[in-house]
Amino acid sequence: MPGVVFWAIASGALRLTLHFFNSYRKTYGSLGAVIILMVWFYVTGLSFLLGSQLNAAIEHAAAEHGHVEAKAPGDKAA
């Protein structure tokens, strides 16, 4: 869930940045769309990685506090 939240915030921030600073069309021409798409792919991947790290930290903290269904670091799903 945190990965989706990070992704939505990052995508919105990228959209606002492109809306207010839209000189990419003058600078890069028709390749601007490809560059923007690649930046969006990078932001998407980074937000999912950060979200998965946060999920793992939450689950490991829950395992340390004795939650029954949480996995400790190094444990595999049954």
PyMOL Python script that loads the backbone (N, CA, C, O; Angstrom):
from pymol import cmd

cmd.read_pdbstr("""\
ATOM      1  N   MET A   1       0.800  -1.197   0.000  1.00  0.00           N
ATOM      2  CA  MET A   1       0.000   0.000   0.000  1.00  0.00           C
ATOM      3  C   MET A   1       0.852   1.274   0.000  1.00  0.00           C
ATOM      4  O   MET A   1       0.527   2.210  -0.730  1.00  0.00           O
ATOM      5  N   PRO A   2       1.922   1.344   0.786  1.00  0.00           N
ATOM      6  CA  PRO A   2       2.727   2.574   0.735  1.00  0.00           C
ATOM      7  C   PRO A   2       3.343   2.821  -0.641  1.00  0.00           C
ATOM      8  O   PRO A   2       3.554   3.972  -1.022  1.00  0.00           O
ATOM      9  N   GLY A   3       3.633   1.760  -1.390  1.00  0.00           N
ATOM     10  CA  GLY A   3       4.192   1.945  -2.723  1.00  0.00           C
ATOM     11  C   GLY A   3       3.236   2.655  -3.656  1.00  0.00           C
ATOM     12  O   GLY A   3       3.650   3.481  -4.469  1.00  0.00           O
ATOM     13  N   VAL A   4       1.957   2.335  -3.542  1.00  0.00           N
ATOM     14  CA  VAL A   4       0.944   2.981  -4.372  1.00  0.00           C
ATOM     15  C   VAL A   4       0.789   4.449  -3.966  1.00  0.00           C
ATOM     16  O   VAL A   4       0.606   5.318  -4.819  1.00  0.00           O
ATOM     17  N   VAL A   5       0.862   4.716  -2.667  1.00  0.00           N
ATOM     18  CA  VAL A   5       0.758   6.094  -2.197  1.00  0.00           C
ATOM     19  C   VAL A   5       1.960   6.900  -2.681  1.00  0.00           C
ATOM     20  O   VAL A   5       1.803   8.019  -3.170  1.00  0.00           O
ATOM     21  N   PHE A   6       3.168   6.330  -2.546  1.00  0.00           N
ATOM     22  CA  PHE A   6       4.364   7.006  -3.051  1.00  0.00           C
ATOM     23  C   PHE A   6       4.244   7.248  -4.550  1.00  0.00           C
ATOM     24  O   PHE A   6       4.602   8.320  -5.037  1.00  0.00           O
ATOM     25  N   TRP A   7       3.744   6.259  -5.279  1.00  0.00           N
ATOM     26  CA  TRP A   7       3.629   6.382  -6.724  1.00  0.00           C
ATOM     27  C   TRP A   7       2.655   7.497  -7.104  1.00  0.00           C
ATOM     28  O   TRP A   7       2.928   8.286  -8.008  1.00  0.00           O
ATOM     29  N   ALA A   8       1.518   7.557  -6.408  1.00  0.00           N
ATOM     30  CA  ALA A   8       0.527   8.586  -6.721  1.00  0.00           C
ATOM     31  C   ALA A   8       1.076   9.986  -6.426  1.00  0.00           C
ATOM     32  O   ALA A   8       0.873  10.916  -7.207  1.00  0.00           O
ATOM     33  N   ILE A   9       1.765  10.124  -5.304  1.00  0.00           N
ATOM     34  CA  ILE A   9       2.339  11.428  -4.959  1.00  0.00           C
ATOM     35  C   ILE A   9       3.431  11.814  -5.950  1.00  0.00           C
ATOM     36  O   ILE A   9       3.488  12.957  -6.402  1.00  0.00           O
ATOM     37  N   ALA A  10       4.298  10.861  -6.286  1.00  0.00           N
ATOM     38  CA  ALA A  10       5.401  11.149  -7.211  1.00  0.00           C
ATOM     39  C   ALA A  10       4.882  11.464  -8.612  1.00  0.00           C
ATOM     40  O   ALA A  10       5.400  12.361  -9.278  1.00  0.00           O
ATOM     41  N   SER A  11       3.864  10.734  -9.061  1.00  0.00           N
ATOM     42  CA  SER A  11       3.295  11.009 -10.379  1.00  0.00           C
ATOM     43  C   SER A  11       2.628  12.376 -10.410  1.00  0.00           C
ATOM     44  O   SER A  11       2.741  13.107 -11.394  1.00  0.00           O
ATOM     45  N   GLY A  12       1.935  12.720  -9.331  1.00  0.00           N
ATOM     46  CA  GLY A  12       1.321  14.045  -9.258  1.00  0.00           C
ATOM     47  C   GLY A  12       2.352  15.154  -9.235  1.00  0.00           C
ATOM     48  O   GLY A  12       2.177  16.189  -9.878  1.00  0.00           O
ATOM     49  N   ALA A  13       3.437  14.936  -8.488  1.00  0.00           N
ATOM     50  CA  ALA A  13       4.503  15.940  -8.439  1.00  0.00           C
ATOM     51  C   ALA A  13       5.174  16.096  -9.801  1.00  0.00           C
ATOM     52  O   ALA A  13       5.499  17.212 -10.206  1.00  0.00           O
ATOM     53  N   LEU A  14       5.385  14.989 -10.510  1.00  0.00           N
ATOM     54  CA  LEU A  14       5.971  15.063 -11.850  1.00  0.00           C
ATOM     55  C   LEU A  14       5.029  15.789 -12.808  1.00  0.00           C
ATOM     56  O   LEU A  14       5.474  16.568 -13.652  1.00  0.00           O
ATOM     57  N   ARG A  15       3.738  15.534 -12.676  1.00  0.00           N
ATOM     58  CA  ARG A  15       2.761  16.210 -13.526  1.00  0.00           C
ATOM     59  C   ARG A  15       2.752  17.707 -13.281  1.00  0.00           C
ATOM     60  O   ARG A  15       2.718  18.496 -14.225  1.00  0.00           O
ATOM     61  N   LEU A  16       2.784  18.105 -11.998  1.00  0.00           N
ATOM     62  CA  LEU A  16       2.825  19.526 -11.686  1.00  0.00           C
ATOM     63  C   LEU A  16       4.107  20.178 -12.186  1.00  0.00           C
ATOM     64  O   LEU A  16       4.085  21.300 -12.693  1.00  0.00           O
ATOM     65  N   THR A  17       5.212  19.478 -12.042  1.00  0.00           N
ATOM     66  CA  THR A  17       6.488  20.008 -12.528  1.00  0.00           C
ATOM     67  C   THR A  17       6.445  20.228 -14.035  1.00  0.00           C
ATOM     68  O   THR A  17       6.890  21.263 -14.530  1.00  0.00           O
ATOM     69  N   LEU A  18       5.909  19.256 -14.759  1.00  0.00           N
ATOM     70  CA  LEU A  18       5.829  19.392 -16.212  1.00  0.00           C
ATOM     71  C   LEU A  18       4.816  20.461 -16.621  1.00  0.00           C
ATOM     72  O   LEU A  18       4.964  21.087 -17.671  1.00  0.00           O
ATOM     73  N   HIS A  19       3.803  20.669 -15.807  1.00  0.00           N
ATOM     74  CA  HIS A  19       2.796  21.691 -16.131  1.00  0.00           C
ATOM     75  C   HIS A  19       3.363  23.099 -15.977  1.00  0.00           C
ATOM     76  O   HIS A  19       3.105  23.968 -16.809  1.00  0.00           O
ATOM     77  N   PHE A  20       4.128  23.323 -14.923  1.00  0.00           N
ATOM     78  CA  PHE A  20       4.630  24.671 -14.654  1.00  0.00           C
ATOM     79  C   PHE A  20       5.969  24.967 -15.329  1.00  0.00           C
ATOM     80  O   PHE A  20       6.276  26.128 -15.600  1.00  0.00           O
ATOM     81  N   PHE A  21       6.757  23.953 -15.600  1.00  0.00           N
ATOM     82  CA  PHE A  21       8.057  24.142 -16.253  1.00  0.00           C
ATOM     83  C   PHE A  21       8.067  23.366 -17.558  1.00  0.00           C
ATOM     84  O   PHE A  21       8.810  22.393 -17.692  1.00  0.00           O
ATOM     85  N   ASN A  22       7.269  23.772 -18.505  1.00  0.00           N
ATOM     86  CA  ASN A  22       7.099  23.018 -19.743  1.00  0.00           C
ATOM     87  C   ASN A  22       7.977  23.523 -20.883  1.00  0.00           C
ATOM     88  O   ASN A  22       7.520  23.602 -22.023  1.00  0.00           O
ATOM     89  N   SER A  23       9.209  23.858 -20.594  1.00  0.00           N
ATOM     90  CA  SER A  23      10.110  24.285 -21.660  1.00  0.00           C
ATOM     91  C   SER A  23      10.836  23.093 -22.297  1.00  0.00           C
ATOM     92  O   SER A  23      11.717  23.282 -23.135  1.00  0.00           O
ATOM     93  N   TYR A  24      10.473  21.878 -21.906  1.00  0.00           N
ATOM     94  CA  TYR A  24      11.105  20.690 -22.474  1.00  0.00           C
ATOM     95  C   TYR A  24      10.815  20.569 -23.967  1.00  0.00           C
ATOM     96  O   TYR A  24      11.628  20.028 -24.715  1.00  0.00           O
ATOM     97  N   ARG A  25       9.669  21.068 -24.398  1.00  0.00           N
ATOM     98  CA  ARG A  25       9.306  20.969 -25.808  1.00  0.00           C
ATOM     99  C   ARG A  25      10.226  21.820 -26.672  1.00  0.00           C
ATOM    100  O   ARG A  25      10.585  21.428 -27.783  1.00  0.00           O
ATOM    101  N   LYS A  26      10.606  22.986 -26.158  1.00  0.00           N
ATOM    102  CA  LYS A  26      11.519  23.856 -26.902  1.00  0.00           C
ATOM    103  C   LYS A  26      12.932  23.269 -26.916  1.00  0.00           C
ATOM    104  O   LYS A  26      13.655  23.379 -27.906  1.00  0.00           O
ATOM    105  N   THR A  27      13.307  22.649 -25.803  1.00  0.00           N
ATOM    106  CA  THR A  27      14.671  22.147 -25.679  1.00  0.00           C
ATOM    107  C   THR A  27      14.884  20.842 -26.434  1.00  0.00           C
ATOM    108  O   THR A  27      15.863  20.703 -27.167  1.00  0.00           O
ATOM    109  N   TYR A  28      13.969  19.875 -26.261  1.00  0.00           N
ATOM    110  CA  TYR A  28      14.182  18.541 -26.801  1.00  0.00           C
ATOM    111  C   TYR A  28      13.352  18.227 -28.034  1.00  0.00           C
ATOM    112  O   TYR A  28      13.591  17.209 -28.684  1.00  0.00           O
ATOM    113  N   GLY A  29      12.407  19.049 -28.368  1.00  0.00           N
ATOM    114  CA  GLY A  29      11.591  18.814 -29.552  1.00  0.00           C
ATOM    115  C   GLY A  29      10.708  17.599 -29.383  1.00  0.00           C
ATOM    116  O   GLY A  29      10.070  17.415 -28.346  1.00  0.00           O
ATOM    117  N   SER A  30      10.677  16.768 -30.418  1.00  0.00           N
ATOM    118  CA  SER A  30       9.799  15.601 -30.389  1.00  0.00           C
ATOM    119  C   SER A  30      10.310  14.501 -29.464  1.00  0.00           C
ATOM    120  O   SER A  30       9.549  13.602 -29.106  1.00  0.00           O
ATOM    121  N   LEU A  31      11.572  14.552 -29.072  1.00  0.00           N
ATOM    122  CA  LEU A  31      12.098  13.555 -28.142  1.00  0.00           C
ATOM    123  C   LEU A  31      11.697  13.844 -26.699  1.00  0.00           C
ATOM    124  O   LEU A  31      11.952  13.028 -25.813  1.00  0.00           O
ATOM    125  N   GLY A  32      11.075  14.991 -26.453  1.00  0.00           N
ATOM    126  CA  GLY A  32      10.656  15.348 -25.100  1.00  0.00           C
ATOM    127  C   GLY A  32       9.688  14.349 -24.504  1.00  0.00           C
ATOM    128  O   GLY A  32       9.761  14.053 -23.311  1.00  0.00           O
ATOM    129  N   ALA A  33       8.777  13.821 -25.319  1.00  0.00           N
ATOM    130  CA  ALA A  33       7.807  12.846 -24.828  1.00  0.00           C
ATOM    131  C   ALA A  33       8.502  11.561 -24.383  1.00  0.00           C
ATOM    132  O   ALA A  33       8.122  10.965 -23.375  1.00  0.00           O
ATOM    133  N   VAL A  34       9.501  11.141 -25.120  1.00  0.00           N
ATOM    134  CA  VAL A  34      10.245   9.935 -24.749  1.00  0.00           C
ATOM    135  C   VAL A  34      11.027  10.161 -23.456  1.00  0.00           C
ATOM    136  O   VAL A  34      11.080   9.278 -22.599  1.00  0.00           O
ATOM    137  N   ILE A  35      11.619  11.310 -23.318  1.00  0.00           N
ATOM    138  CA  ILE A  35      12.380  11.632 -22.111  1.00  0.00           C
ATOM    139  C   ILE A  35      11.450  11.690 -20.903  1.00  0.00           C
ATOM    140  O   ILE A  35      11.789  11.182 -19.834  1.00  0.00           O
ATOM    141  N   ILE A  36      10.295  12.299 -21.065  1.00  0.00           N
ATOM    142  CA  ILE A  36       9.330  12.381 -19.969  1.00  0.00           C
ATOM    143  C   ILE A  36       8.841  10.988 -19.588  1.00  0.00           C
ATOM    144  O   ILE A  36       8.699  10.690 -18.402  1.00  0.00           O
ATOM    145  N   LEU A  37       8.582  10.136 -20.566  1.00  0.00           N
ATOM    146  CA  LEU A  37       8.154   8.771 -20.282  1.00  0.00           C
ATOM    147  C   LEU A  37       9.218   7.999 -19.522  1.00  0.00           C
ATOM    148  O   LEU A  37       8.899   7.253 -18.597  1.00  0.00           O
ATOM    149  N   MET A  38      10.472   8.168 -19.898  1.00  0.00           N
ATOM    150  CA  MET A  38      11.559   7.477 -19.201  1.00  0.00           C
ATOM    151  C   MET A  38      11.725   7.994 -17.771  1.00  0.00           C
ATOM    152  O   MET A  38      12.012   7.215 -16.862  1.00  0.00           O
ATOM    153  N   VAL A  39      11.549   9.293 -17.568  1.00  0.00           N
ATOM    154  CA  VAL A  39      11.605   9.851 -16.217  1.00  0.00           C
ATOM    155  C   VAL A  39      10.444   9.311 -15.385  1.00  0.00           C
ATOM    156  O   VAL A  39      10.617   9.008 -14.204  1.00  0.00           O
ATOM    157  N   TRP A  40       9.261   9.190 -15.992  1.00  0.00           N
ATOM    158  CA  TRP A  40       8.114   8.657 -15.264  1.00  0.00           C
ATOM    159  C   TRP A  40       8.339   7.186 -14.903  1.00  0.00           C
ATOM    160  O   TRP A  40       7.970   6.760 -13.808  1.00  0.00           O
ATOM    161  N   PHE A  41       8.939   6.406 -15.807  1.00  0.00           N
ATOM    162  CA  PHE A  41       9.278   5.016 -15.482  1.00  0.00           C
ATOM    163  C   PHE A  41      10.246   4.958 -14.298  1.00  0.00           C
ATOM    164  O   PHE A  41      10.101   4.115 -13.413  1.00  0.00           O
ATOM    165  N   TYR A  42      11.223   5.847 -14.287  1.00  0.00           N
ATOM    166  CA  TYR A  42      12.191   5.896 -13.187  1.00  0.00           C
ATOM    167  C   TYR A  42      11.501   6.242 -11.871  1.00  0.00           C
ATOM    168  O   TYR A  42      11.751   5.603 -10.849  1.00  0.00           O
ATOM    169  N   VAL A  43      10.637   7.250 -11.896  1.00  0.00           N
ATOM    170  CA  VAL A  43       9.912   7.659 -10.691  1.00  0.00           C
ATOM    171  C   VAL A  43       8.999   6.536 -10.210  1.00  0.00           C
ATOM    172  O   VAL A  43       8.885   6.303  -9.006  1.00  0.00           O
ATOM    173  N   THR A  44       8.352   5.843 -11.133  1.00  0.00           N
ATOM    174  CA  THR A  44       7.478   4.730 -10.776  1.00  0.00           C
ATOM    175  C   THR A  44       8.260   3.606 -10.116  1.00  0.00           C
ATOM    176  O   THR A  44       7.846   3.099  -9.074  1.00  0.00           O
ATOM    177  N   GLY A  45       9.359   3.216 -10.690  1.00  0.00           N
ATOM    178  CA  GLY A  45      10.177   2.154 -10.106  1.00  0.00           C
ATOM    179  C   GLY A  45      10.725   2.535  -8.747  1.00  0.00           C
ATOM    180  O   GLY A  45      10.726   1.722  -7.823  1.00  0.00           O
ATOM    181  N   LEU A  46      11.189   3.762  -8.620  1.00  0.00           N
ATOM    182  CA  LEU A  46      11.727   4.223  -7.348  1.00  0.00           C
ATOM    183  C   LEU A  46      10.656   4.251  -6.264  1.00  0.00           C
ATOM    184  O   LEU A  46      10.922   3.871  -5.124  1.00  0.00           O
ATOM    185  N   SER A  47       9.461   4.691  -6.603  1.00  0.00           N
ATOM    186  CA  SER A  47       8.397   4.737  -5.598  1.00  0.00           C
ATOM    187  C   SER A  47       7.972   3.336  -5.178  1.00  0.00           C
ATOM    188  O   SER A  47       7.670   3.126  -4.003  1.00  0.00           O
ATOM    189  N   PHE A  48       7.937   2.375  -6.088  1.00  0.00           N
ATOM    190  CA  PHE A  48       7.594   1.001  -5.701  1.00  0.00           C
ATOM    191  C   PHE A  48       8.697   0.371  -4.857  1.00  0.00           C
ATOM    192  O   PHE A  48       8.406  -0.389  -3.933  1.00  0.00           O
ATOM    193  N   LEU A  49       9.947   0.673  -5.156  1.00  0.00           N
ATOM    194  CA  LEU A  49      11.036   0.165  -4.327  1.00  0.00           C
ATOM    195  C   LEU A  49      10.988   0.752  -2.922  1.00  0.00           C
ATOM    196  O   LEU A  49      11.172   0.028  -1.944  1.00  0.00           O
ATOM    197  N   LEU A  50      10.746   2.046  -2.810  1.00  0.00           N
ATOM    198  CA  LEU A  50      10.629   2.664  -1.490  1.00  0.00           C
ATOM    199  C   LEU A  50       9.435   2.107  -0.721  1.00  0.00           C
ATOM    200  O   LEU A  50       9.524   1.885   0.487  1.00  0.00           O
ATOM    201  N   GLY A  51       8.338   1.885  -1.401  1.00  0.00           N
ATOM    202  CA  GLY A  51       7.161   1.310  -0.761  1.00  0.00           C
ATOM    203  C   GLY A  51       7.391  -0.105  -0.274  1.00  0.00           C
ATOM    204  O   GLY A  51       6.926  -0.473   0.805  1.00  0.00           O
ATOM    205  N   SER A  52       8.103  -0.904  -1.055  1.00  0.00           N
ATOM    206  CA  SER A  52       8.384  -2.279  -0.626  1.00  0.00           C
ATOM    207  C   SER A  52       9.343  -2.305   0.558  1.00  0.00           C
ATOM    208  O   SER A  52       9.220  -3.157   1.437  1.00  0.00           O
ATOM    209  N   GLN A  53      10.288  -1.385   0.588  1.00  0.00           N
ATOM    210  CA  GLN A  53      11.188  -1.299   1.744  1.00  0.00           C
ATOM    211  C   GLN A  53      10.414  -0.901   3.001  1.00  0.00           C
ATOM    212  O   GLN A  53      10.673  -1.423   4.085  1.00  0.00           O
ATOM    213  N   LEU A  54       9.478   0.012   2.852  1.00  0.00           N
ATOM    214  CA  LEU A  54       8.659   0.421   3.989  1.00  0.00           C
ATOM    215  C   LEU A  54       7.767  -0.722   4.460  1.00  0.00           C
ATOM    216  O   LEU A  54       7.599  -0.913   5.664  1.00  0.00           O
ATOM    217  N   ASN A  55       7.193  -1.484   3.530  1.00  0.00           N
ATOM    218  CA  ASN A  55       6.390  -2.643   3.900  1.00  0.00           C
ATOM    219  C   ASN A  55       7.214  -3.661   4.673  1.00  0.00           C
ATOM    220  O   ASN A  55       6.749  -4.210   5.671  1.00  0.00           O
ATOM    221  N   ALA A  56       8.429  -3.913   4.218  1.00  0.00           N
ATOM    222  CA  ALA A  56       9.290  -4.876   4.902  1.00  0.00           C
ATOM    223  C   ALA A  56       9.657  -4.391   6.297  1.00  0.00           C
ATOM    224  O   ALA A  56       9.683  -5.185   7.238  1.00  0.00           O
ATOM    225  N   ALA A  57       9.939  -3.112   6.446  1.00  0.00           N
ATOM    226  CA  ALA A  57      10.284  -2.573   7.769  1.00  0.00           C
ATOM    227  C   ALA A  57       9.092  -2.662   8.722  1.00  0.00           C
ATOM    228  O   ALA A  57       9.266  -2.970   9.901  1.00  0.00           O
ATOM    229  N   ILE A  58       7.895  -2.398   8.225  1.00  0.00           N
ATOM    230  CA  ILE A  58       6.704  -2.502   9.060  1.00  0.00           C
ATOM    231  C   ILE A  58       6.475  -3.950   9.487  1.00  0.00           C
ATOM    232  O   ILE A  58       6.164  -4.216  10.648  1.00  0.00           O
ATOM    233  N   GLU A  59       6.630  -4.881   8.551  1.00  0.00           N
ATOM    234  CA  GLU A  59       6.411  -6.290   8.890  1.00  0.00           C
ATOM    235  C   GLU A  59       7.452  -6.808   9.870  1.00  0.00           C
ATOM    236  O   GLU A  59       7.117  -7.575  10.772  1.00  0.00           O
ATOM    237  N   HIS A  60       8.706  -6.404   9.712  1.00  0.00           N
ATOM    238  CA  HIS A  60       9.747  -6.844  10.641  1.00  0.00           C
ATOM    239  C   HIS A  60       9.537  -6.244  12.025  1.00  0.00           C
ATOM    240  O   HIS A  60       9.796  -6.909  13.029  1.00  0.00           O
ATOM    241  N   ALA A  61       9.074  -5.001  12.095  1.00  0.00           N
ATOM    242  CA  ALA A  61       8.774  -4.399  13.393  1.00  0.00           C
ATOM    243  C   ALA A  61       7.594  -5.104  14.056  1.00  0.00           C
ATOM    244  O   ALA A  61       7.583  -5.284  15.274  1.00  0.00           O
ATOM    245  N   ALA A  62       6.607  -5.502  13.268  1.00  0.00           N
ATOM    246  CA  ALA A  62       5.461  -6.230  13.821  1.00  0.00           C
ATOM    247  C   ALA A  62       5.893  -7.599  14.344  1.00  0.00           C
ATOM    248  O   ALA A  62       5.380  -8.061  15.363  1.00  0.00           O
ATOM    249  N   ALA A  63       6.827  -8.246  13.657  1.00  0.00           N
ATOM    250  CA  ALA A  63       7.326  -9.553  14.121  1.00  0.00           C
ATOM    251  C   ALA A  63       8.099  -9.407  15.422  1.00  0.00           C
ATOM    252  O   ALA A  63       8.021 -10.277  16.289  1.00  0.00           O
ATOM    253  N   GLU A  64       8.839  -8.323  15.566  1.00  0.00           N
ATOM    254  CA  GLU A  64       9.583  -8.091  16.804  1.00  0.00           C
ATOM    255  C   GLU A  64       8.650  -7.826  17.978  1.00  0.00           C
ATOM    256  O   GLU A  64       8.982  -8.123  19.125  1.00  0.00           O
ATOM    257  N   HIS A  65       7.483  -7.266  17.684  1.00  0.00           N
ATOM    258  CA  HIS A  65       6.526  -6.967  18.748  1.00  0.00           C
ATOM    259  C   HIS A  65       5.549  -8.119  18.988  1.00  0.00           C
ATOM    260  O   HIS A  65       4.588  -7.966  19.741  1.00  0.00           O
ATOM    261  N   GLY A  66       5.785  -9.263  18.356  1.00  0.00           N
ATOM    262  CA  GLY A  66       5.006 -10.465  18.644  1.00  0.00           C
ATOM    263  C   GLY A  66       3.750 -10.663  17.838  1.00  0.00           C
ATOM    264  O   GLY A  66       2.893 -11.448  18.243  1.00  0.00           O
ATOM    265  N   HIS A  67       3.598  -9.989  16.713  1.00  0.00           N
ATOM    266  CA  HIS A  67       2.430 -10.213  15.869  1.00  0.00           C
ATOM    267  C   HIS A  67       2.510 -11.615  15.286  1.00  0.00           C
ATOM    268  O   HIS A  67       3.565 -12.034  14.809  1.00  0.00           O
ATOM    269  N   VAL A  68       1.394 -12.342  15.325  1.00  0.00           N
ATOM    270  CA  VAL A  68       1.375 -13.762  14.966  1.00  0.00           C
ATOM    271  C   VAL A  68       1.668 -13.985  13.485  1.00  0.00           C
ATOM    272  O   VAL A  68       2.424 -14.896  13.147  1.00  0.00           O
ATOM    273  N   GLU A  69       1.098 -13.188  12.605  1.00  0.00           N
ATOM    274  CA  GLU A  69       1.218 -13.424  11.165  1.00  0.00           C
ATOM    275  C   GLU A  69       2.429 -12.758  10.526  1.00  0.00           C
ATOM    276  O   GLU A  69       2.696 -12.998   9.348  1.00  0.00           O
ATOM    277  N   ALA A  70       3.161 -11.941  11.247  1.00  0.00           N
ATOM    278  CA  ALA A  70       4.298 -11.221  10.678  1.00  0.00           C
ATOM    279  C   ALA A  70       5.515 -12.129  10.613  1.00  0.00           C
ATOM    280  O   ALA A  70       5.718 -12.982  11.476  1.00  0.00           O
ATOM    281  N   LYS A  71       6.320 -11.932   9.577  1.00  0.00           N
ATOM    282  CA  LYS A  71       7.546 -12.714   9.395  1.00  0.00           C
ATOM    283  C   LYS A  71       8.742 -11.920   9.916  1.00  0.00           C
ATOM    284  O   LYS A  71       8.846 -10.712   9.702  1.00  0.00           O
ATOM    285  N   ALA A  72       9.622 -12.608  10.588  1.00  0.00           N
ATOM    286  CA  ALA A  72      10.869 -11.994  11.044  1.00  0.00           C
ATOM    287  C   ALA A  72      11.820 -11.906   9.865  1.00  0.00           C
ATOM    288  O   ALA A  72      11.625 -12.609   8.873  1.00  0.00           O
ATOM    289  N   PRO A  73      12.850 -11.058   9.940  1.00  0.00           N
ATOM    290  CA  PRO A  73      13.819 -10.972   8.848  1.00  0.00           C
ATOM    291  C   PRO A  73      14.458 -12.335   8.583  1.00  0.00           C
ATOM    292  O   PRO A  73      14.957 -12.987   9.500  1.00  0.00           O
ATOM    293  N   GLY A  74      14.436 -12.750   7.334  1.00  0.00           N
ATOM    294  CA  GLY A  74      15.032 -14.024   6.937  1.00  0.00           C
ATOM    295  C   GLY A  74      14.043 -15.161   6.868  1.00  0.00           C
ATOM    296  O   GLY A  74      14.372 -16.204   6.302  1.00  0.00           O
ATOM    297  N   ASP A  75      12.841 -15.020   7.416  1.00  0.00           N
ATOM    298  CA  ASP A  75      11.823 -16.052   7.350  1.00  0.00           C
ATOM    299  C   ASP A  75      11.137 -16.017   5.997  1.00  0.00           C
ATOM    300  O   ASP A  75      10.984 -14.959   5.386  1.00  0.00           O
ATOM    301  N   LYS A  76      10.723 -17.205   5.536  1.00  0.00           N
ATOM    302  CA  LYS A  76       9.995 -17.307   4.277  1.00  0.00           C
ATOM    303  C   LYS A  76       8.533 -17.579   4.555  1.00  0.00           C
ATOM    304  O   LYS A  76       8.173 -18.078   5.621  1.00  0.00           O
ATOM    305  N   ALA A  77       7.695 -17.248   3.591  1.00  0.00           N
ATOM    306  CA  ALA A  77       6.257 -17.492   3.752  1.00  0.00           C
ATOM    307  C   ALA A  77       5.998 -18.984   3.744  1.00  0.00           C
ATOM    308  O   ALA A  77       6.651 -19.729   3.013  1.00  0.00           O
ATOM    309  N   ALA A  78       5.067 -19.414   4.538  1.00  0.00           N
ATOM    310  CA  ALA A  78       4.745 -20.837   4.629  1.00  0.00           C
ATOM    311  C   ALA A  78       3.783 -21.240   3.559  1.00  0.00           C
ATOM    312  O   ALA A  78       3.398 -22.406   3.482  1.00  0.00           O
TER     313      ALA A  78
END
""", "prot")
cmd.dss("prot")
cmd.show_as("cartoon", "prot")
cmd.util.cbc("prot")
cmd.orient("prot")
